[in-house]
């Protein structure tokens, strides 16, 4: 079992920045893929960024160049650095993790059900 706890959300003005963190209850450096997903009210959950167990990363087109996913294995923490926030980035952001069989980051980005462990989410609200 892996418990995931997100933090770092908040309310910011458009153009601002945030860094989301996701701390795992155990080591996730061996054979673990992790990712960030988001869900806005009335919309489906969307893959934002994924880092697979080989270190490969993938992003949804709408965040490329603005979001960066990274992992600090020593701290068991996943990050999402966000720049140039837009009102359409407003959503609950969830961290997810999976171990076991390797899947590419681009595959996992489109298949959230492959993730086994999920956090409770952190809200990001962007005001114009």
Secondary structure per residue as TSV (DSSP state, phi and psi in degrees):
chain	resnum	aa	ss	phi	psi
A	1	X	-	360.0	142.1
A	2	X	-	-130.3	124.2
A	3	X	-	-96.9	137.5
A	4	X	E	-120.6	132.5
A	5	X	E	-127.2	118.3
A	6	X	E	-91.2	153.9
A	7	X	E	-155.3	169.0
A	8	X	-	103.2	-5.8
A	9	X	-	-70.6	173.7
A	10	X	E	168.0	-172.2
A	11	X	E	-107.8	121.8
A	12	X	E	-135.1	159.4
A	13	X	E	-80.4	153.9
A	14	X	T	-54.1	138.4
A	15	X	T	93.6	-11.1
A	16	X	-	-80.5	-177.4
A	17	X	-	-131.0	155.5
A	18	X	E	-147.4	156.7
A	19	X	E	-126.2	116.4
A	20	X	E	-89.8	144.0
A	21	X	E	-125.0	150.1
A	22	X	E	-138.7	112.0
A	23	X	E	-102.4	129.2
A	24	X	E	-94.8	152.0
A	25	X	S	-79.0	-9.0
A	26	X	S	-149.8	173.3
A	27	X	-	-61.2	136.6
A	28	X	-	-128.1	27.1
A	29	X	-	-90.2	-17.7
A	30	X	S	-105.4	113.3
A	31	X	S	64.8	22.8
A	32	X	-	-109.2	131.6
A	33	X	E	-100.1	147.0
A	34	X	E	-138.4	155.2
A	35	X	E	-156.5	168.4
A	36	X	E	-116.5	133.6
A	37	X	E	-127.6	158.8
A	38	X	E	-140.5	154.6
A	39	X	E	-142.8	121.1
A	40	X	-	-94.9	155.9
A	41	X	T	-55.5	129.8
A	42	X	T	78.4	4.2
A	43	X	S	-120.8	161.4
A	44	X	-	-77.0	156.3
A	45	X	-	-62.5	139.6
A	46	X	E	-128.1	134.9
A	47	X	E	-71.8	131.5
A	48	X	E	-104.2	-53.0
A	49	X	E	-157.9	141.4
A	50	X	E	-135.8	142.5
A	51	X	E	-121.0	121.9
A	52	X	-	-87.1	179.4
A	53	X	T	-72.7	-9.7
A	54	X	T	-95.5	-0.9
A	55	X	S	91.8	1.0
A	56	X	-	-70.6	144.7
A	57	X	E	-124.6	150.1
A	58	X	E	-142.8	148.9
A	59	X	E	-133.5	149.4
A	60	X	-	-69.2	147.6
A	61	X	G	-55.8	-36.4
A	62	X	G	-67.9	-13.8
A	63	X	G	-115.0	-3.4
A	64	X	T	-59.6	133.2
A	65	X	T	87.6	-11.4
A	66	X	T	-116.7	-29.8
A	67	X	E	-111.9	144.0
A	68	X	E	-135.1	125.0
A	69	X	E	-97.6	140.6
A	70	X	E	-153.1	163.4
A	71	X	E	-131.9	138.6
A	72	X	E	-114.3	97.8
A	73	X	G	-65.2	-30.3
A	74	X	G	-65.4	-27.3
A	75	X	G	-105.0	2.0
A	76	X	T	53.7	40.5
A	77	X	E	-128.8	136.5
A	78	X	E	-106.1	141.1
A	79	X	E	-122.8	155.8
A	80	X	E	-135.5	105.4
A	81	X	E	-86.6	127.2
A	82	X	E	-122.7	127.0
A	83	X	-	-118.9	162.6
A	84	X	S	50.0	52.0
A	85	X	-	-60.8	144.1
A	86	X	-	-121.1	154.4
A	87	X	G	-54.8	-32.3
A	88	X	G	-72.6	-5.5
A	89	X	G	-82.2	-7.1
A	90	X	-	-61.5	123.9
A	91	X	E	-178.5	170.0
A	92	X	E	-87.0	129.1
A	93	X	E	-104.9	129.0
A	94	X	E	-117.1	142.1
A	95	X	E	-98.3	144.7
A	96	X	E	-141.1	155.4
A	97	X	E	-145.6	152.1
A	98	X	E	-150.0	148.0
A	99	X	-	-113.4	-169.9
A	100	X	S	85.9	-140.4
A	101	X	S	-57.0	137.9
A	102	X	-	-75.2	133.0
A	103	X	-	-128.2	149.2
A	104	X	-	-69.8	156.1
A	105	X	H	-62.0	-37.2
A	106	X	H	-68.5	-33.9
A	107	X	H	-68.4	-46.2
A	108	X	H	-65.7	-32.3
A	109	X	H	-58.7	-35.8
A	110	X	H	-94.6	-4.0
A	111	X	-	-131.0	72.0
A	112	X	G	-60.7	-25.0
A	113	X	G	-68.1	-12.1
A	114	X	G	-74.0	-15.5
A	115	X	-	-84.0	136.7
A	116	X	-	-96.0	-38.7
A	117	X	E	-110.3	137.0
A	118	X	E	-134.8	144.8
A	119	X	-	-87.5	-179.6
A	120	X	-	-85.5	-15.2
A	121	X	-	99.6	155.6
A	122	X	E	-136.0	133.4
A	123	X	E	-84.0	133.3
A	124	X	E	-118.3	123.3
A	125	X	E	-123.8	124.7
A	126	X	E	-114.2	121.3
A	127	X	E	-102.3	145.4
A	128	X	-	-94.3	360.0
